[in-house]
Amino acid sequence: MSEELYEYDSKSLRLRKRRRNTRKALGIAFRYLAAVLAFLIIFYLIFESFFTTEKEKELIAKNALYEQSYSDLRASEKALAARIEILRERDDSIYRELFHTAAPKLNPSGAADLIPESDSLSDGFFLSYSAEKAVRVVKMAGNVESNFKEIFANLEARKDSIPPLRFPLAEASYDRIGASVGEKLNPFYGVPSSHDGIDLMCRLGEKVYASADGTVSSVVHSTTGIGTMVEITHKGGYVTRYGCLSEVFVSSGSKVRAGDKLGAVGVSGKSFAPHLHYEVLRRGKVLDPVHHFFASVTPQQYSDMLYMAAGTGQSMD
């Protein structure tokens, strides 16, 4: 019995010793693994702090370039905004001097935000402003419709010919349109006076063209009124006049075709700046020339021209 007990104690002791050795080996292995991991972490941190790969260098260089480009773009944006503001102020100054109104900022008939800083204006202002402009445009549209009906009636009865419809300049655009027929503020005397034509903005020396076939009935060289002027008589009792010229290329009595050069724009007569003073008459009655431009422009351009003619209150002659 004692021998069996002794043998059991020996086995138990060896088992406990083996377990201690196993735990000790595992502890050593764990500490070794922890040390290796710590070493790798420290090595990685040191490597990241003092060394960079080629790809990282490339990315760092790109980031630096982007930062510099962004700074340059911001500076350019500020410079451009300052330049635009200067140009806007100059534009407003010119328009205020010529027409006593601010320069148009956008397409005048194609956008809802016609008025700058519109968020500070009341709804009542917009209603009255829109109503006033709408009345003018509707009135003009009514005149155009009336003219069309008269034209078609005359053509149908074969009693008349088509009126002069060609724009008298090479380029037709709404921003060329100035004061048209009616009571306009005179730029020299500052009082309302009758204006029998339309002012078309031009460069000095820009060529002027006949708006329809006809005969040159008069060439006037003058330093008063609308200055140097060419008058053309057309079929159907129509007469067109081209004033404020610097040169004349035709003579009285000569025949001209639509599109022939008549002269060059100047500042002759009582003219505030280079422009073409253009008149359309029929049997002595003064007509509004803006209603004779629709054949040379798109419907949108024609609508814009009507707007500009209605909104310009000061003539240039």
Secondary structure, 3 states (H helix, E strand, C coil): CHHHHHHHHHHHHHHHHHHHHHHHHHHHHHHHHHHHHHHHHHHHHHHHHHCCCHHHHHHHHHHHHHHHHHHHHHHHHHHHHHHHHHHHHHHHHHHHHHHCCCCCCCCCCCCCCCCCCHHHCCHHHHHHHHHHHHHHHHHHHHHHHHHHHHHHHHHHHCCCCCCCCCCCCCCCCHHHECCCCEEEECCCCCCEEEECCEEEECCCCCEEECCCCEEEEEEECCCCCCCEEEEEECHHHEEEEEEEEEEECCCCCCEECCCCEEEEECCCCCCCCCEEEEEEEECCEEECHHHHCCCCCCHHHHHHHHHHHHHCCECCC
